[in-house]
Amino acid sequence: MAPIDFSDFLASEEARRETWRRRFAMEETFRAAAPNRGHRAVAELVRRATAAAVITQNIDGLHQASGIPDERVIELHGNTTYAHCLDCKTRYELDALRIAFERDETPPLCGECGGFVKTATISFGQAMPLEAMQRAEIETRAADLFIVAGSSLVVYPAAAFPELAKHNGATLVIINREPTGLDATADLVLNRSIGETLGTAVGVD
């Protein structure tokens, strides 16, 4: 399906209705997802205080589900497991929104301020979250080792963080099944699965 641009979400009730139809149609898929060996390995690195932070483009909340504290996960593209008001940022859980939406497919509005409620993800055309971007830059500049795990490094601005880490003197490691555009500048490239590679390294099944 063609993505719904953020400007259309704001301008059109039908676009908001279709956005919510699509999200709830995917609900069972999201609920069935569980952390894999790669998630568990990253969580173990955080638990050991070897990894200071996890900067992620994922929106599924599986890093937190694997045991990583919320404050250690920096979500550049947001999180689809809950919603919030675009104006006042009041948080809403999806179960309650789904019950109300399925009555007559009216897109939800904020009970606090009347603003539009949307999943806490970053849509096409929507500005990147300023706080997450700032936190990611701070952690990147502080890193002595920056590990890219499972990213093709083609989506910016996220792909700029490993470049910044390398420029700032960090050792850059890329673990990805396919080549990336930054392989030539990395200190180590492993074209292998994340779960096998990190799971073996930290002793996680």
MARBA-3410 file (N, C-alpha, C, O; in Angstrom, 1 decimal):
205
0.8,-1.2,0.0,0.0,0.0,0.0,0.9,1.2,0.0,1.9,1.3,0.6 ~ 0.4,2.3,-0.7,1.2,3.5,-0.7,1.1,4.1,0.6,0.1,4.2,1.3 ~ 2.3,4.7,1.1,2.3,5.3,2.4,1.4,6.5,2.5,1.2,7.2,1.5 ~ 0.8,6.8,3.6,0.0,8.0,3.8,0.9,9.1,4.4,1.5,9.0,5.5 ~ 1.1,10.1,3.6,2.0,11.2,4.0,1.4,12.0,5.3,0.2,12.0,5.4
2.3,12.5,6.1,1.9,13.1,7.3,1.0,14.3,7.0,0.0,14.6,7.8 ~ 1.2,15.0,6.0,0.4,16.2,5.6,-1.0,15.8,5.3,-2.0,16.5,5.6 ~ -1.2,14.6,4.6,-2.5,14.1,4.3,-3.2,13.7,5.6,-4.4,13.8,5.8 ~ -2.5,13.1,6.6,-3.1,12.7,7.8,-3.6,13.9,8.5,-4.7,13.8,9.1 ~ -2.9,15.0,8.5,-3.4,16.2,9.2,-4.6,16.9,8.4,-5.5,17.4,9.1
-4.6,16.8,7.1,-5.6,17.5,6.3,-6.9,16.7,6.1,-7.9,17.4,5.9 ~ -6.8,15.4,6.2,-8.0,14.6,5.7,-8.5,13.6,6.8,-7.7,12.8,7.3 ~ -9.7,13.7,7.1,-10.3,12.7,8.1,-10.3,11.4,7.5,-10.0,10.4,8.2 ~ -10.5,11.2,6.2,-10.4,9.9,5.5,-9.0,9.3,5.6,-8.9,8.1,5.7 ~ -8.0,10.2,5.4,-6.6,9.7,5.5,-6.3,9.2,7.0,-5.7,8.2,7.1
-6.9,9.9,7.9,-6.7,9.5,9.3,-7.4,8.2,9.6,-6.9,7.3,10.3 ~ -8.6,8.1,9.0,-9.4,6.8,9.2,-8.7,5.7,8.5,-8.6,4.6,9.1 ~ -8.1,5.8,7.3,-7.4,4.8,6.7,-6.1,4.4,7.4,-5.7,3.2,7.5 ~ -5.4,5.4,8.0,-4.2,5.2,8.8,-4.6,4.2,9.9,-3.8,3.3,10.2 ~ -5.7,4.5,10.6,-6.0,3.7,11.8,-6.5,2.3,11.3,-6.3,1.3,12.0
-7.2,2.2,10.2,-7.7,0.9,9.6,-6.4,0.0,9.4,-6.4,-1.1,9.8 ~ -5.4,0.6,8.8,-4.2,-0.2,8.5,-3.5,-0.6,9.8,-3.0,-1.8,9.9 ~ -3.4,0.3,10.7,-2.7,-0.1,12.0,-3.4,-1.2,12.7,-2.8,-2.1,13.2 ~ -4.7,-1.1,12.8,-5.4,-2.2,13.6,-5.5,-3.5,12.8,-5.5,-4.6,13.4 ~ -5.4,-3.4,11.5,-5.3,-4.6,10.6,-4.0,-5.4,10.9,-3.9,-6.6,10.7
-3.0,-4.7,11.3,-1.7,-5.2,11.6,-1.5,-5.6,13.1,-0.4,-6.1,13.5 ~ -2.5,-5.4,13.9,-2.3,-5.6,15.3,-1.9,-7.0,15.8,-1.0,-7.1,16.6 ~ -2.6,-8.0,15.2,-2.2,-9.3,15.6,-0.8,-9.7,15.2,-0.1,-10.4,15.9 ~ -0.3,-9.2,14.1,1.1,-9.4,13.6,2.0,-8.8,14.6,3.0,-9.5,15.0 ~ 1.8,-7.6,15.1,2.7,-6.9,16.0,2.6,-7.6,17.4,3.7,-7.8,18.0
1.4,-8.1,17.8,1.3,-8.7,19.1,2.1,-10.1,19.1,2.6,-10.5,20.1 ~ 2.1,-10.7,17.9,2.8,-12.0,17.8,4.3,-11.9,17.8,5.0,-12.9,18.0 ~ 4.8,-10.8,17.5,6.3,-10.6,17.4,6.9,-10.7,18.8,6.4,-10.2,19.8 ~ 8.1,-11.3,18.8,8.8,-11.5,20.1,10.3,-11.3,19.8,10.8,-11.5,18.7 ~ 11.0,-10.8,20.9,12.5,-10.6,20.7,13.2,-11.9,20.3,12.8,-13.0,20.7
14.1,-11.8,19.4,14.9,-12.9,18.9,16.3,-12.9,19.6,16.6,-12.1,20.5 ~ 17.2,-13.8,19.1,18.5,-13.9,19.7,19.3,-12.6,19.6,20.0,-12.3,20.5 ~ 19.1,-11.9,18.5,19.8,-10.6,18.3,19.4,-9.6,19.4,20.2,-8.9,20.0 ~ 18.1,-9.5,19.6,17.6,-8.6,20.6,18.1,-9.0,22.0,18.6,-8.1,22.7 ~ 18.1,-10.3,22.3,18.6,-10.7,23.6,20.1,-10.5,23.8,20.5,-10.1,24.9
20.8,-10.6,22.7,22.3,-10.3,22.8,22.5,-8.8,23.0,23.4,-8.5,23.9 ~ 21.8,-8.0,22.4,22.0,-6.5,22.6,21.5,-6.2,24.0,22.2,-5.4,24.7 ~ 20.5,-6.8,24.5,20.0,-6.6,25.9,21.1,-7.0,26.9,21.3,-6.3,27.9 ~ 21.8,-8.1,26.6,22.8,-8.5,27.5,24.0,-7.6,27.5,24.6,-7.3,28.5 ~ 24.3,-7.0,26.3,25.4,-6.0,26.3,25.0,-4.7,27.1,25.9,-4.2,27.8
23.8,-4.4,27.1,23.3,-3.2,27.9,23.3,-3.6,29.4,23.8,-2.8,30.2 ~ 22.9,-4.8,29.7,22.9,-5.3,31.1,24.3,-5.3,31.7,24.5,-5.0,32.9 ~ 25.3,-5.7,30.9,26.7,-5.7,31.3,27.3,-4.3,31.4,28.4,-4.2,31.8 ~ 26.6,-3.3,30.9,27.1,-1.9,30.8,28.2,-1.8,29.7,29.0,-0.9,29.8 ~ 28.2,-2.8,28.8,29.1,-2.7,27.7,28.6,-1.8,26.6,29.3,-1.0,26.0
27.2,-1.8,26.4,26.6,-0.9,25.5,25.9,0.2,26.3,25.1,-0.1,27.2 ~ 26.1,1.5,26.0,25.6,2.6,26.7,24.1,2.9,26.3,23.3,3.3,27.0 ~ 23.9,2.7,25.0,22.6,3.0,24.4,22.3,2.2,23.2,23.2,1.7,22.5 ~ 21.0,2.1,22.8,20.6,1.5,21.6,19.9,2.5,20.7,18.8,3.0,21.1 ~ 20.4,2.9,19.6,19.8,3.8,18.7,19.1,2.9,17.6,19.8,2.2,16.9
17.8,3.1,17.5,17.1,2.1,16.6,16.1,2.8,15.7,15.5,3.9,16.0 ~ 16.0,2.3,14.5,15.0,2.7,13.5,13.7,1.8,13.6,12.7,2.1,13.0 ~ 13.8,0.8,14.5,12.7,-0.1,14.6,11.6,0.6,15.4,11.8,1.5,16.2 ~ 10.3,0.2,15.1,9.2,0.8,15.8,8.3,-0.2,16.6,7.2,0.1,17.0 ~ 8.9,-1.4,16.8,8.1,-2.5,17.3,8.2,-2.7,18.8,7.5,-3.5,19.4
9.0,-1.9,19.5,9.2,-2.1,21.0,9.9,-3.3,21.4,9.8,-3.6,22.6 ~ 10.5,-4.1,20.5,11.1,-5.4,20.9,12.4,-5.2,21.7,12.7,-6.1,22.4 ~ 13.0,-4.1,21.5,14.2,-3.9,22.4,13.8,-3.8,23.8,14.4,-4.4,24.7 ~ 12.8,-3.0,24.1,12.3,-2.9,25.5,11.7,-4.3,26.0,11.9,-4.7,27.1 ~ 11.1,-5.0,25.1,10.5,-6.3,25.5,11.6,-7.3,25.8,11.4,-8.3,26.5
12.8,-7.1,25.2,13.9,-8.0,25.5,14.6,-7.7,26.8,15.5,-8.4,27.3 ~ 14.2,-6.6,27.5,14.7,-6.3,28.8,15.6,-5.0,28.9,16.1,-4.7,29.9 ~ 15.7,-4.3,27.8,16.4,-3.0,27.8,15.6,-1.9,28.4,14.4,-1.8,27.9 ~ 16.0,-1.2,29.4,15.2,-0.1,30.0,14.9,0.9,28.9,15.7,1.2,28.0 ~ 13.7,1.5,29.1,13.2,2.5,28.1,14.3,3.6,27.9,14.5,4.1,26.8
14.9,4.1,29.0,15.8,5.2,28.9,17.1,4.9,28.1,17.8,5.8,27.8 ~ 17.3,3.6,27.9,18.5,3.2,27.1,18.2,3.1,25.6,19.1,2.9,24.8 ~ 16.9,3.1,25.2,16.5,2.9,23.9,16.1,4.3,23.2,15.3,5.0,23.8 ~ 16.8,4.6,22.1,16.5,5.9,21.4,15.8,5.5,20.1,16.5,5.0,19.2 ~ 14.5,5.8,20.0,13.7,5.4,18.9,13.6,6.5,17.9,12.9,7.5,18.1
14.4,6.5,16.8,14.4,7.5,15.8,13.1,7.6,15.0,12.7,8.7,14.6 ~ 12.5,6.5,14.8,11.3,6.5,14.0,10.0,6.3,14.9,9.0,5.9,14.4 ~ 10.2,6.4,16.2,9.0,6.3,17.1,8.7,4.9,17.4,9.5,3.9,17.3 ~ 7.4,4.7,17.9,7.0,3.4,18.4,5.5,3.2,18.1,4.7,4.0,18.3 ~ 5.2,2.0,17.5,3.8,1.8,17.0,3.0,1.0,18.1,1.9,0.7,17.8
3.6,0.7,19.2,2.8,-0.1,20.2,1.9,0.8,21.1,1.2,0.3,21.9 ~ 2.0,2.1,20.9,1.1,3.0,21.6,0.8,4.2,20.8,1.4,4.4,19.7 ~ -0.1,5.1,21.2,-0.4,6.3,20.4,-0.2,7.5,21.3,-0.1,7.4,22.6 ~ -0.2,8.7,20.7,-0.2,9.9,21.5,-0.8,11.1,20.7,-1.0,11.0,19.5 ~ -1.2,12.1,21.5,-1.8,13.3,20.8,-0.7,14.1,20.2,0.4,14.3,20.8
-0.9,14.5,19.0,0.1,15.3,18.2,0.4,16.6,18.8,1.4,17.3,18.6 ~ -0.6,17.1,19.6,-0.5,18.5,20.2,0.0,18.5,21.6,1.1,19.1,21.9 ~ -0.6,17.7,22.5,-0.2,17.8,23.9,0.6,16.6,24.4,1.0,16.6,25.5 ~ 0.7,15.6,23.5,1.6,14.4,23.7,1.0,13.4,24.8,1.7,12.6,25.2 ~ -0.3,13.6,25.1,-0.9,12.6,26.0,-0.9,11.3,25.4,-1.2,11.1,24.2
-0.5,10.3,26.2,-0.3,8.9,25.7,-1.6,8.1,25.7,-2.4,8.3,26.7 ~ -1.9,7.3,24.7,-3.0,6.5,24.6,-2.6,5.0,24.3,-1.8,4.8,23.5 ~ -3.3,4.1,25.0,-3.1,2.7,24.7,-4.0,2.2,23.5,-5.1,2.7,23.4 ~ -3.5,1.3,22.7,-4.2,1.0,21.5,-5.4,0.2,21.7,-6.4,0.3,21.0 ~ -5.5,-0.6,22.8,-6.7,-1.5,23.0,-7.9,-0.6,23.1,-8.9,-0.9,22.5
-7.8,0.5,23.9,-9.0,1.3,24.2,-9.3,2.1,22.9,-10.5,2.2,22.5 ~ -8.3,2.5,22.1,-8.6,3.2,20.9,-9.3,2.3,19.9,-10.1,2.7,19.1 ~ -8.8,1.1,19.9,-9.4,0.1,18.9,-10.9,-0.1,19.1,-11.7,-0.2,18.2 ~ -11.2,-0.3,20.4,-12.6,-0.5,20.7,-13.5,0.6,20.3,-14.6,0.4,19.7 ~ -13.0,1.8,20.5,-13.8,3.0,20.1,-13.8,3.2,18.6,-14.9,3.5,18.0
-12.7,2.9,17.9,-12.6,3.0,16.5,-13.6,2.0,15.8,-14.2,2.4,14.8 ~ -13.6,0.8,16.3,-14.4,-0.2,15.6,-15.9,0.0,15.7,-16.7,-0.7,15.0 ~ -16.3,0.9,16.6,-17.8,1.2,16.6,-18.3,1.9,15.3,-19.3,1.5,14.8 ~ -17.6,2.9,14.9,-18.0,3.7,13.7,-16.9,4.2,12.9,-17.1,5.0,12.0 ~ -15.6,3.7,13.1,-14.4,4.1,12.4,-14.2,5.7,12.5,-13.7,6.2,11.5
-14.5,6.3,13.6,-14.2,7.7,13.7,-12.8,7.8,14.2,-12.4,7.2,15.3 ~ -11.9,8.5,13.5,-10.5,8.6,14.0,-10.5,9.3,15.4,-11.2,10.2,15.7 ~ -9.6,8.8,16.3,-9.6,9.3,17.7,-9.1,10.7,17.8,-8.2,11.2,17.1 ~ -9.7,11.4,18.7,-9.2,12.8,19.1,-8.8,12.7,20.6,-9.3,11.9,21.4 ~ -7.9,13.6,20.9,-7.4,13.7,22.3,-8.5,14.1,23.3,-9.2,15.1,23.0
-8.7,13.4,24.4,-9.6,13.8,25.4,-9.2,14.9,26.2,-10.0,15.5,26.9 ~ -7.9,15.3,26.1,-7.4,16.4,26.9,-7.5,17.7,26.2,-7.9,18.8,26.7 ~ -7.1,17.7,24.9,-7.1,19.0,24.1,-7.8,19.0,22.8,-7.9,20.0,22.2 ~ -8.3,17.8,22.4,-9.0,17.7,21.1,-8.1,17.6,19.9,-8.6,17.6,18.8 ~ -6.8,17.4,20.1,-5.9,17.2,19.0,-6.0,15.8,18.4,-6.7,14.9,18.9
-5.4,15.7,17.2,-5.4,14.4,16.5,-4.5,13.4,17.3,-3.4,13.7,17.7 ~ -5.0,12.1,17.4,-4.2,11.1,18.0,-3.7,10.2,16.9,-4.4,9.8,16.0 ~ -2.4,9.8,17.1,-1.7,9.0,16.0,-0.8,8.1,16.7,-0.3,8.3,17.8 ~ -0.5,6.9,16.1,0.5,6.1,16.7,1.8,6.9,16.9,2.0,7.8,16.1 ~ 2.6,6.5,17.8,3.8,7.3,18.2,5.0,7.0,17.2,6.1,6.8,17.6
4.6,6.9,15.9,5.6,6.6,14.9,5.9,7.9,14.1,5.0,8.8,14.1 ~ 7.0,7.9,13.4,7.3,9.0,12.5,6.8,8.6,11.1,7.3,7.6,10.5 ~ 5.9,9.3,10.5,5.3,9.0,9.2,6.2,9.7,8.1,6.9,10.6,8.4 ~ 5.9,9.3,6.8,6.5,10.0,5.7,6.1,11.5,5.8,4.9,11.8,5.9 ~ 7.1,12.4,5.6,6.7,13.8,5.7,6.7,14.4,7.0,6.5,15.6,7.2
6.8,13.6,8.1,6.8,14.1,9.5,8.2,14.4,9.9,9.2,13.6,9.6 ~ 8.4,15.5,10.7,9.7,15.8,11.2,10.3,14.8,12.1,9.5,14.1,12.9 ~ 11.6,14.5,12.1,12.2,13.6,13.0,12.1,14.1,14.4,12.0,15.3,14.6 ~ 12.0,13.2,15.4,11.8,13.7,16.8,13.1,14.4,17.3,14.1,13.7,17.4 ~ 12.9,15.6,17.7,14.1,16.4,18.1,14.9,15.8,19.3,16.1,15.7,19.2
14.1,15.4,20.3,14.8,14.9,21.5,15.6,13.6,21.2,16.7,13.5,21.7 ~ 14.9,12.7,20.5,15.6,11.5,20.1,16.9,11.7,19.3,17.9,11.1,19.5 ~ 16.8,12.6,18.3,17.9,12.9,17.5,19.0,13.5,18.3,20.2,13.2,18.1 ~ 18.7,14.4,19.3,19.7,15.0,20.1,20.4,14.0,21.0,21.6,14.0,21.2 ~ 19.6,13.1,21.6,20.1,12.0,22.4,21.0,11.1,21.6,22.1,10.7,22.1
20.6,10.8,20.4,21.4,9.9,19.5,22.7,10.5,19.2,23.8,9.8,19.2 ~ 22.7,11.8,19.0,24.0,12.5,18.6,24.9,12.5,19.8,26.1,12.3,19.7 ~ 24.4,12.8,21.0,25.2,12.8,22.2,25.9,11.4,22.5,27.1,11.3,22.7 ~ 25.1,10.3,22.4,25.6,9.0,22.6,26.6,8.6,21.5,27.6,7.9,21.8 ~ 26.3,9.0,20.3,27.3,8.7,19.2,28.6,9.4,19.4,29.6,8.8,19.2
28.6,10.7,19.8,29.8,11.4,20.0,30.6,10.8,21.2,31.8,10.9,21.2 ~ 29.9,10.2,22.1,30.6,9.7,23.3,31.1,8.2,23.1,31.9,7.7,23.9 ~ 30.7,7.6,22.0,31.0,6.2,21.8,32.5,6.0,21.4,33.1,6.8,20.6 ~ 33.1,4.9,22.0,34.4,4.5,21.5,34.3,3.4,20.5,35.2,3.1,19.7 ~ 33.1,2.7,20.6,32.8,1.6,19.7,31.4,1.8,19.2,30.5,1.9,20.1
31.1,1.8,17.9,29.8,1.9,17.4,29.5,0.7,16.5,30.1,0.5,15.5 ~ 28.5,-0.1,16.9,28.1,-1.3,16.2,26.8,-1.0,15.4,25.8,-0.7,16.0 ~ 26.9,-1.2,14.1,25.7,-1.2,13.3,25.2,-2.6,13.2,25.9,-3.5,12.7 ~ 23.9,-2.9,13.6,23.4,-4.2,13.5,22.2,-4.3,12.7,21.1,-3.8,13.1 ~ 22.3,-4.9,11.5,21.1,-5.1,10.7,20.5,-3.9,10.0,19.3,-3.8,9.8
21.3,-3.0,9.6,20.8,-1.8,8.8,21.6,-1.7,7.5,22.8,-1.9,7.4 ~ 20.8,-1.4,6.5,21.4,-1.2,5.1,22.1,0.2,5.0,22.8,0.4,4.1 ~ 21.8,1.0,6.0,22.4,2.4,6.1,22.1,3.2,4.8,23.0,3.9,4.3 ~ 20.9,3.1,4.4,20.4,4.0,3.3,19.4,5.0,3.7,19.2,5.9,2.9 ~ 18.9,4.9,4.9,17.9,5.9,5.3,18.5,6.9,6.2,19.1,6.6,7.3
18.5,8.2,5.8,19.0,9.3,6.5,17.8,10.0,7.2,16.7,10.0,6.7 ~ 18.1,10.7,8.3,19.4,10.9,8.9,20.0,9.8,9.8,21.1,10.0,10.3 ~ 19.2,8.7,10.0,19.8,7.7,10.9,21.1,7.2,10.4,22.0,6.9,11.2 ~ 21.3,7.0,9.1,22.6,6.5,8.6,23.8,7.4,8.8,24.9,7.0,8.6 ~ 23.5,8.6,9.2,24.6,9.6,9.5,25.3,9.3,10.8,26.4,9.8,11.0
24.6,8.6,11.7,25.2,8.4,13.0,26.5,7.6,13.0,27.5,7.9,13.6 ~ 26.5,6.4,12.3,27.8,5.7,12.2,28.9,6.5,11.5,30.1,6.4,11.9 ~ 28.5,7.4,10.5,29.5,8.2,9.9,30.1,9.2,11.0,31.3,9.5,11.0 ~ 29.2,9.8,11.8,29.6,10.7,12.8,30.5,10.0,13.8,31.5,10.6,14.3 ~ 30.1,8.8,14.2,31.0,8.1,15.2,32.4,7.8,14.7,33.3,8.0,15.4
32.5,7.4,13.4,33.8,7.1,12.8,34.6,8.4,12.7,35.8,8.4,13.1 ~ 33.9,9.5,12.3,34.6,10.8,12.2,35.1,11.3,13.6,36.1,12.0,13.7 ~ 34.4,10.9,14.6,34.7,11.3,16.0,35.7,10.4,16.6,36.0,10.6,17.8 ~ 36.2,9.4,15.9,37.3,8.5,16.5,36.8,7.2,17.0,37.7,6.4,17.5 ~ 35.6,6.8,16.8,35.1,5.5,17.3,35.5,4.4,16.3,35.6,4.7,15.1
35.6,3.2,16.9,35.8,2.0,16.0,34.4,1.7,15.5,33.4,1.6,16.2 ~ 34.3,1.5,14.2,33.0,1.2,13.5,32.9,-0.2,13.1,33.7,-0.7,12.3 ~ 31.9,-1.0,13.6,31.7,-2.3,13.2,30.3,-2.4,12.6,29.3,-1.9,13.1 ~ 30.2,-3.1,11.4,28.9,-3.3,10.7,28.6,-4.8,10.6,29.4,-5.5,10.1 ~ 27.5,-5.2,11.2,27.0,-6.5,11.1,25.7,-6.5,10.2,24.7,-6.0,10.7
25.8,-7.0,9.0,24.6,-6.9,8.1,24.8,-8.0,7.1,25.9,-8.3,6.6 ~ 23.7,-8.7,6.7,23.8,-9.8,5.8,24.3,-9.3,4.4,25.0,-10.0,3.7 ~ 23.9,-8.1,4.0,24.3,-7.5,2.7,25.3,-6.4,2.9,25.4,-5.8,4.0 ~ 26.0,-6.1,1.8,27.0,-4.9,1.9,26.2,-3.6,2.1,25.0,-3.5,1.8 ~ 26.9,-2.7,2.7,26.3,-1.3,2.9,27.2,-0.3,2.3,28.4,-0.6,2.0
26.7,0.9,2.2,27.5,2.0,1.6,28.6,2.5,2.5,29.5,3.3,2.1 ~ 28.7,2.0,3.8,29.7,2.5,4.7,30.8,1.4,5.0,31.7,1.6,5.8 ~ 30.7,0.3,4.2,31.6,-0.8,4.5,33.0,-0.4,4.3,33.9,-0.9,5.1 ~ 33.3,0.5,3.4,34.7,0.9,3.1,35.3,1.7,4.2,36.5,1.7,4.3 ~ 34.5,2.3,5.0,35.0,3.1,6.1,35.0,2.4,7.4,35.6,2.9,8.4
34.3,1.3,7.5,34.2,0.5,8.7,35.5,-0.2,9.1,36.3,-0.5,8.2 ~ 35.8,-0.4,10.4,36.9,-1.1,10.8,36.8,-2.6,10.7,37.7,-3.3,10.6 ~ 35.5,-3.1,10.8,35.2,-4.5,10.7,33.8,-4.6,10.1,32.8,-4.0,10.5 ~ 33.7,-5.5,9.1,32.4,-5.7,8.4,32.1,-7.2,8.5,33.0,-8.0,8.1 ~ 31.0,-7.6,9.0,30.6,-9.0,9.1,29.3,-9.2,8.4,28.3,-8.8,8.9
29.3,-9.9,7.3,28.1,-10.2,6.5,27.5,-11.5,7.0,27.5,-12.5,6.4 ~ 26.9,-11.4,8.2,26.3,-12.5,8.9,25.1,-12.0,9.6,24.8,-10.8,9.7 ~ 24.3,-13.0,10.2,23.1,-12.6,10.9,23.5,-12.0,12.3,24.5,-12.4,12.8 ~ 22.7,-11.1,12.8,22.9,-10.5,14.0,22.8,-11.5,15.2,23.7,-11.5,16.1 ~ 21.8,-12.3,15.1,21.6,-13.3,16.2,22.8,-14.2,16.4,23.3,-14.4,17.5
23.2,-14.8,15.3,24.3,-15.7,15.3,25.6,-15.0,15.8,26.3,-15.5,16.7 ~ 25.9,-13.9,15.3,27.1,-13.1,15.5,27.2,-12.6,17.0,28.1,-13.0,17.7 ~ 26.2,-11.8,17.4,26.2,-11.2,18.7,25.8,-12.3,19.8,26.4,-12.2,20.9 ~ 24.9,-13.2,19.4,24.5,-14.2,20.4,25.7,-15.1,20.8,25.8,-15.4,21.9 ~ 26.5,-15.5,19.8,27.7,-16.3,20.1,28.7,-15.5,20.9,29.3,-16.0,21.8
28.9,-14.2,20.5,29.9,-13.4,21.2,29.6,-13.2,22.6,30.5,-13.1,23.5 ~ 28.3,-13.0,23.0,28.0,-12.7,24.4,27.4,-13.9,25.1,27.2,-13.8,26.3 ~ 27.3,-15.0,24.4,26.9,-16.3,25.1,25.4,-16.3,25.4,25.0,-16.8,26.4 ~ 24.6,-15.8,24.4,23.1,-15.8,24.6,22.5,-16.8,23.5,22.9,-16.7,22.4 ~ 21.6,-17.6,24.0,20.9,-18.6,23.1,19.8,-17.9,22.4,19.1,-18.5,21.5
END
